[in-house]
Amino acid sequence: MNPEILARLASLNIQLLSEGAEFCILARENCVAIVQVRPDAVAVGSSGVMTESGLSYLVWREGRPLLASHGGVETPAAPEQVEAVQQFSADLKQALP
């Protein structure tokens, strides 16, 4: 990831946790996103939060927000968790080309 993008992320308190050949992991507080890095673009995957069950994604079932982990565990998402994930996702879209 280039220094200009890293500076934009840092201005939004988003940290680069790990960077590989094609993917990187970005985080702010307990929000995490896996991002695909290509020579011509950066593509943001789903954002989620770290929970006791690992990385859990914000999903909606019957109009209710839930945090769903890969192990099939779903727990109700608190309003502040919903807001944090949505703001994190919006900030990522703003910072990444």
Order of alpha helices (4+ residues) and beta strands (2+ residues): alpha-beta-beta-beta-beta-beta-beta-beta-alpha
